[in-house]
C-alpha cells in the first residue's frame, strides 16, 4: 500500500527523487535526436516496469542548493503567470480576504521542453504507415527529454524558501509540484490578494488580481493551477468488515457484458488481461472487504494484483465511486494488475495531481477516470493540464478513458483530444445474453468543446464545428430500469449503479484484454485517431440510431450522443494494425 510522505522525510524524499531524475537529463539532453531512450513496441509478455530500455548510466548530479542571496533581486520587473484561480468579478459569493495565517498549498505546473519534437514524434507513433508505429517510450525518457532541468527546480525552491514556503512534493515526471505555506507567504511570493468564496455551492479560493513573480523566475513556472486548504491530520477510514458471499442482485453483470462487446472469446481462451496494468484514478477509497465480497459473489477469481497508491495526503472516506471503478475493471480483466491512484479528494486540484502521478510513473497500460466536471465551470488551466498529461501518456502507449459525464454537456477531461470520451447507452439483452437493442441513454455528456480545437483526424464528423466534438464511443451504463442495471458491492450490500462512471472502467478492462490478445502487434495506446481514420474499424461498431428520450440525437454513423456507437472489441485485435 502506498504511503504518504510527511515532515522532513517527505522533503528529503522529494528532493532525492528529483536528484535521481537528473541522471536522465544528463544522458538525454535537448541535442539528442528521436528515436530516443529505447522506443519500442510493447507486446504481451513484456513485464510492466521493464518495458523499455533506459538511457545510458552516467554520474549522478545533485540538485544545486541555492541560497536566497544567490538569487537575483526581487526588485526586478514582475511578470504575470497563468493561474487557474477564480476572480472576484465572476459569479461568486465573496466571503472576504483569507486569513493571513491560514495554512494552504498550491498546485503548480512546470513548463515542458522540446514540445514540438514530442508532437512530431507522436505523429509517427500513431501513423500505421510509419516505421515508428506503436513504438512507445518510457516515463523516464519523458522526464529526461521534456521536464524542467534541475537548476529550474533549484531556483523555485530557493525563491519560495525565501518567503517561508516549502516544496512538499515533486511529481514523478517532474512536471508538477505541491507548494505549502500560509496565505500571507503565498500572497507575498505571488503579489496578489487571496479571498475565500463560494462557487457552485462549494468553498474555494479566488484572487483579486493576477499572480506574478520576478521576471527572472517566470520561465520556470507554467501555471498556478489552484489553491487549497492544507489538510488537517487526515486519517484513512478503517475497514472492520469481513468479506461475505451474497447472490448478485441484478440481471446484467460484467460477466454477461463481455459477450456483447466481444471479449468473451478471449476469456474462454484464458486471456483475461495478464501482463497488463490498469490505473484507476480515485478521490477516495472503498472497503477491501467489499472488493473481496464482489468478486467472490460473482465467482471471479482474480489473478492480477491490487495496490492502493496514495499520491498525496490520504482520503478520509469510503465511496461508491471507488467500488464501481475497481470492481468493474477488475471483473472484466481479472488477470490484469490494478493500481488505484488515490488523491486526497475528488476536486480537480487533487485529481490532476493523481492523474499526473499515474502517467508519470509509467507503470500502467490503461487509465480509467470517472470524475467528470463541466467544461464551463472548470478552470481552463486545469483542463489544459489534463490534456498535457494524456498526451504524455499517449507517447508511453497508455490508453486514457474518461467518463463523458452525466450532464448532457461537455465535461473535462474527456474534452481533450488526447482522452477517449466514453458515453452512455442503454442495452437490452435476451436470456442468452444477445443484444436485443441498444439506444442512446440520453443523459451522457456530449457536445462541442469551447477550449479545444477540432484535431485534423476528427474533421470527418460534425463538419459545421471547428471544435473538438464528443463523445468518441459508448457503452451500456443505464441505471433507470433496475433489472438491466449494474450492481456493485458497497458498504456491505449490493447497490444499483449507473452513469458514464461505469462505462469508462468497463472499457479499460476490455482494452487490457485486447492488449494481451494483440500479442506481437503490440498494445494500442491512444485510440482516438484510429477511431476516426480507420473506416474498416468504424464498420464494426454497433451503430446506435435511437434515443431513450427526446430530443432524438442518435443517428446513422457518428453522433455526439454515442460517438461511433458501442464497440466490438474483437476488431481492436484484428482490424487495427
N, C-alpha and C positions, 0 to 999 in steps of 0.2 A: 504494500500500500504506500502510495506517495506520501511524503511528509512535508509539512510547511517549514520553511526556513524562518528563523526568528533571531532577533538580537544580533550580537556580534558575529555569531556563526553564520547567520544569513548574509551579512555584509561580506564576510570573508569568502563564502562560497560563491557569491555573485561575482566578486572581483576575480577570483581564481578561475571561474568559468570563462570570463572574458579573456583572461591571460592565455588560457589554453586555446581559445579560438584564434588568437593571434598567430598561432602556428600555421593556420591555413592561409592567412593573409600573406605571410612571408613566402609561401610556396606557390600561391596562385594569384599573382598581382594583376593589375589592370592590363599589363602588356601581354598576358598570356592569351593565345587565340583559342577559340572554340574549335573542336570539342574539347572540353576541359574536365579534369578530375575524374576520368574514367566513365564518361557517359556510356550507358549500356542498356540493352533490353532486359527487362526484369521478367523472368519466366518462372513458371511453377517449379518449386524445388529449391529456389534460392531463398535462403533464410532471411527473415526480416532483421535489419540491423547489419547485414553483411551483403547488401545488395550491390554496392558499388565500391570500386577501389578508392582509396583516399589519396590525397596529394602526397608527394614525397616527404619523408620526415626531414625536418630542419630543426635548428636550435630554437628552444622556447624563449621568446622575448616577453618580458613582463609589461603590463600596462604602466606607463610612466606615472609617477606620483608628482603631481603639480601642487605647489602651494599657491595661495591667493596672491602672494607678492609676485609670482611668475606670470600672472595673467595681465593682459592689457587693462588699461583703466576703464572703469565703468562710465567715465565721463564722456566717452566717445558717443557718436550718434547712435540712437536706438533704432531698431528695425522691428516692425510688426511681424509676429509669427502667426501662422494659421492656427486656429483653435476650433474646437467643437463645442464651446460653451454657448449658452443662450444669452441674448441681450435683453436688457430691461425694456426695450421698445417693442418686444414681441408680446404675444398674448399670454402673459404670465402673471401670476399673483406674487407681487414683491413682498417678502417678509422682512426686508431691511438688510443692512450690511451684516455680513457674517462676523461672528465674534473673533477677534484677532487671535485668541488663544486656542481656538478650536483646532483639533488635530485632523489633518486631511492628507490625502495622497493624490497625485496627479499621474495620469497615464500619458506618456509621451512617445510618439512615433519618431523614428530616426530616418534620415534620408538614405535612399538606396544609391549605390554606384552602378555604373555600366547598364543602365536600364535599356538603352537602345540595343545593346548587344544581346541582352536576355530576350527582348522581343523578337529580334532576328532569329535567334536560336529556336524559339517556340514555333515560329512559322515553319521551320523544317521538321521539328519533332512531331508535329501533327499533320504533316503532308505525306499521304501514303506513297507518293512517288519519290520522296526524298530518301537518300541513304540514311539519314538520321531518324527516320520514322520510329516512334516509340522508343527511342534511346534516351533514357532519363538520367538525371544527375542526382547526386546525394545532397542531403541537407547541409553537410559540412562544406560542400562546394558552393552552395548558395551563399553561405556566410562568407566564405573567403573571397568570392567574386563581387558580392553585392551589398554586404553590410558595411557600416562605417568602420573606419580604421581605429585602432586602439587609442591613438592620440586624440581623436574626436571625443571618445568616451572620457578620457582623462580631463579634457577641458570642461566638459559638462559637470563631472564630479567635483572638480575644484571650484567652479563657479557657484554651484548650488551649496557646496560646503561653506562658502564664504557667508552665505545667508542663513546658515544653521540647518539646512536641509540635507537629506541623505538619499542616495540612490539605494533603494532596498532590494530591488530585483532587476536583473537584466535578462531579457528573453533569450531562449535557446539560440535563435538565429541573429541575435544582437541588433534587432531592428525595432525593439521597444524597450522601454524601461519604466519602472514604477518609482516615483519620487515621493518621499514622505517629509512632512514638516507641519508647520502651523499656517493658519490663514495669513497671519502677519508676515511670515517669512516668504510665502508664495507671492503675496502682493508686492513685496519689495523686490523679489527676484524678477518678476514679470511686469512690474509697474502698472498694476491695474487694481480695481476695487471689486471684491467678491461679494455677491449678495446671495441670500437664500431665497428661493422661490418655490412656488407650487406649479408644476407643469403636468398636465394630463393627470391630475389628482395624485401626483407623486412629488415628494420633496426633491429638490435639485439645486444645483448651483448655477448662477448666471454672472456675467461680467458687465460692469457699467461701460467699459471701454475695451478697446483691443489690447491684447497682451503683446509685450515687446521685450527684447533682450538687446544687449550691446551688439553693434554691427559685427564685431569680430566673432561672435558666437552664433549668429543667425544661421549660418550654413550647416551647423551641427544639429539643427532641430527641423524635423519635417512638420510636426503639428503637436499641439497640446490637445489630446483627444477628449479629456474630461477631468473633472474633479469630483472626489467622493470623500465622505467622512471616513476616517480611519476606523476599521472595525475594533470594537472594544472587547478584547479577550474572547473571540468566538470559539465555541466548542462543538465538535461533531456530536450529533444526536446518537444515542445508544440504541442498538438493536437488541432487545431482550427476548425476542420471539424465536420459537423453534419452527423449522420448516414443516409443512403439512401437505398431504395429498388430498385435493378436493376436485371432484369431477368438473371439467370445463363447463362454464356457464353459458357459452354461446354456441352458435351453429357453425360459424366460419372461424377457423384459426389459421395461423401462418402455414400449418402443415397442408391444408387444402389449397391455400393460395399459391403454393409452389407449382401445382399442376396447371393452373390457369395461365400463369406467366412464364411457364416453360423451363423451370429449374428442377422439376421433379425427376426428369430423365437423368440428370447428373447425380441427384441424391441416390437414386437407385443403383448407380454405378459406384457409390461410395465417395463421390465428390461433394463435399459439404463445406468448402471454404478452407481446407487445410492449406497452410502456408501463407495465409492472408491475415492481415490485422485491420480491424475496423476501429477508427477513432470516433468516439461518441462525445459530443460537446454538451456539457451539462452545467446548470447553475445550482444544483442541489444533488442529493444522493437519494437512494431508496434502501430499504432493508434488504440485506443479503438473504435473509430468511425468505423474503417474498420472491427473490430470484430463484432460489432453490425450489420453492413450492411451485412456481410456474412451470419450470422445466420438468420437474418430476410428475406433476399432474398431467402434462401433455405427453409424457413418455419420451421426452427428448433427452438423449444422453450427449451432453456437451463434452467434446474432447479438447476444444480450444481453451486457452487460459483466459482469466479475467483479472483486471487490475484497475483499482482506483488510482488515478493520478491527480493529486491535488496540486493545482498550478499556482495557488495563492493561499490566502487565509482560508481556513476550512468553512464550508457552508454549515448552517445551523439547523437545517430542517430536512425532512424527507419529502419527496414529491411524487406525484403520479407520473409526471413527465419523465423522470429518470427511469421509472419502471417500464414505461412504454418503450423508450428507445433501446434499452438494454435487452428487454425480453424479446421484442420483435426482430431485431437484427440478429440476436443470438439464436433464435428459433429457426430462422431461415438458413443461417450458416453456422451450425453447431460446431464445425471444425475450425472456424476462424477464431483467432485471438481477439478479445475485446479489451480496449483501453478506454476507460471513461475519463476524459479530461475535464476535471471538475473545477469550475470557477467559484468565487466566493459568493456569487449571487447571480440573478438572471437578468441583470441590466447590461446594456451594450458595453459599458465600461469593463465589466467583469468578463463577458463572453468574448469580446475582441481579444483580450489577453489570453484566455484559454484556447481559443482557436489558433492564435499565432503560435502558442506553445506546441499544439498538436502538429502543426505543419513544420515548425522549426526543429522539432526532434527528428522528424523523418522516419518514424517507426511504423506508420500505417500506410495502407494502400487505398483506403476508402475513408471518407469522413461523412458522418451524418449530423445534421444540425437542424433542430426543430423549434428554435426560438425566432419567430418572425415578427419584426417590428415594422410598422408602416413607414414607407419611404418619406412621406410628407412630414413626419414628426421626428425622424431620426437625423442627427447631425450629419451633414454630408462628409465631414472629415472622417467620421467613424465608418461610414459606408465605403468610402474610398479605401480605408484601411482593410476592411473585409475583402474587398476586391483585390488589393495588392497581395494579401495572404493567399487567396485562391489561385492567383497567377503563379506564385512561387510553388504552390502545391502542384500545379499542372506541370511545371518543369521537373518535378520529382516523380511524376506519374501517379499523383493522388487524385482520385475522383472525389469531388466535393458536391454532395447532395444536400439541398436545403429545402425544407418545407416552404411552400409559397405563401403560407399564412391562410387564415380563415376570414379575411376581412373583405374579400372581393375587390381589393385594391392592390397596388404594387407594394411589396414588402422587401425589406433587406434582411439578409444578404442575397436573397435569390434574384435580386435585380441585377447583380453583377454578371457580365458576360462570361466570367470565369467560374461561375457557380451554376449548377444544373438545378433549375426551379422545378420542383415536383408538386404537381397539382392533385386535385381530388376527383375521384369517380365514385359512383355507386354501382356495385356489381351484384347481380343476382345469379345464383348457381342452382343447378338441379341436384338431385340426390347422388349423382355420380361425379359431382364437382366440376361439371362442364358449365361453361358460360351460357346463360340464357340471354342476358343483355347487360350492357354496361353503359351508363349515362353520366353526363356531367353532374357532379354533386352540387354545383351551383355556388357553394359558399367559399370555394378556394380563392386565394389571392391570384390576381391576374392584371394585365394591362401594360401600359407603356411607361417606361421609366422617365422621370424628369431629370435624372442625374447622368445616366449612361447613354451614349450614342449607340445607334444600331451598328453592330460589327458587320464587316463585309459578308461573312458567312451566313448572316441571317436576312439578307436583303431579299431573298426569295419569298418571304412571308410578310404580311402586314405592310405592303408597299407604300401605303399612304403616310407612314410614320418614319421619322429619321431617328427614332429612339429604340433602345433595347426593349424587346417585347417578351413578356412572359405569359404563360408558362412554357416549359420545354416538353414535358410529358407528364403523365398522371397515373395514379394507382388507386385502387379501392381503399377508401378510409371513411366510409359513411357511418354515422352513429345515430341517425334519426330513427331508423327502423331496427329495433333491438335484435331481432332474430338474425339479421345479416351483419351485425356489428362485431368488431373485435372486442375481446375482453382481455384485460391484463390483471395480474395479481398484485394488489397494493394494499398495504396496511392490514394484511391478514385475510383479505377477501377478494373475490372477483369483482372488477369494476368495468363497466362498459366504457369504451373509449372511441373517439373519432376525431377527425380533422387531419390536416396535412402533416401534423406531428407524427402520425403513424406511417404515412406514405414514404417519408424520407428514410427511416431506418429499414423499412421493408426493401426498398431499392438498394440500400447499402449492403444488406445481407445477400441479396441476389447477385449483386456485382462482385462480391467476394467469391461466390461460387463460380461465376463466369470467368473471373481472372484465373482461377485454378484450372477450369476446363479448357481455357485457351492454350495451355501448355506452352510450347515453344513460340507461339505467336506473341506472347508477352501480355502483360496486363494493360488495361485500357487507358488509365489515367483520365484526363479531361475529355469528356464525351461530346460537348456541345457542338463543336464544328462538324463532327461526323454526323450528328443528328440532322443537320440542315444541308449537308452537301452529298450525302450518300443516298441516292434515290432508291437503291435496292433495299437498304435498311428501312427507309420510310414505308415501303410496301408491307413490311412485316408487322407494323403496329396495328392494333385493333382500333379502327377509326371511330371515335366517339362522335356521333352526329345528333344526339338527343340530350336535352337538359332536363333536370329534375323539376325545376321551377322556371317560370319566365323571369327575365327576358331570355328567349331562346338564343343562346350564343354558340352552341356547338354546331359545327358544320363540317362538310367533307374536307379532308386534308387538315392542315394545321389550323388551330383556332386558339384564341387567348385563354379559353376556359380549361382546355385539356392538352394543349400543345399538339403533338403528333398523335396523341391517344395513349393507350396502355401498351407496354412493350411485350414482345415475345423474346425472352432473354436468350433463347437458342440462337437467334440471329446475331446477338452480340458476340457469340462464339464463332459462328460460321460465316456471317456476311461481312463483318468488319475485318479488314486485313490484319 
